[in-house]
Amino acid sequence: MRCLGEGKVLMSVLVLVMSSALFLFYVQTICDKALRREFSQAYFKQIVEAFRLEYPQLRDSISSDGPLDYAQTRFALKCDFTTLEYLLKNGDPSRRGLAGAERLLGVYFRFLLLSLAIRHALSFSEGEGVLRLASILQYFANSLGERVDLTSLSTVQADSNA
């Protein structure tokens, strides 16, 4: 009797673990698809300069195998994310909030930031995590730049029609 009950618990745990793994796989796949979106131009460059975002320097530091201060890197990524998220939510008065893909990427960013802490504790491929976080921030910067560009274009068009 006792072995039969343990087998059911084990099977339930196995199903839970597999379901969770599949869910995370699908979320990652959806996020990867969103990140592959190509913008008509590199809007992020203007946004990085205007708001002094630090993620491009972090990405370059990782690419050149430079030293990585974990606490400073995590803080910089979190600040850049907070800045971009705020601007995306409040930058365009006609369009409040984040789009569905942006909301999912925000949750994914927070999850990856948490996993970065775990990677740091285990000394396991921190650079890869930072690069992934930087790609999400670049998507947000491009999206913000596109919104600002479209908003300024529609304002110019409205002014010229008046």
Steps between C-alpha positions, in 0.01 A plus 500: 500500500770744600700453176191567292446840669864601455479410131202732453679785673811441291294494182321821602830675567637376167193633315532835680870530413441409135207740470703781654791431268271502195338824616839670542611366162193650330544833676864511393404414142237776489750749644767396249250552218418850631870585533563401138274780381690734273443873525517732199803673652720481808285714730682373807809713431308824549328367812828378653660841445199699620451305824861390559416132518785270599408168342704555178819544704419184697442309177828628356683411822367144484589470129858614564536264798548795733454474877142494624401643836185305581338750738560797271385306193180385667428853624563654156276245326223554754523880468494484120200269510312723744572807286391338174193339655388833646554681170315233304206513739478877527679639194203503264185645656278353228628150572513419870673187623705235331409283204455128564845403372662776704319389814615141447857618435485701823408190698767304314757771581418476870530121485839525325618758754414252775676222311804729468525499881487120495759486222726730701464287812592189298765681291325375187505699175406844632600666175239312300228618736617862479499483119145364503387775737671761281316370192167548680601854597597571139158379385336735752719792386417430134132476582512827694692671220248380246211630712668838544577521129144408400355739757717788380410419138128500576536831688684656205235369260217633717671841520550513122133408436372774730 
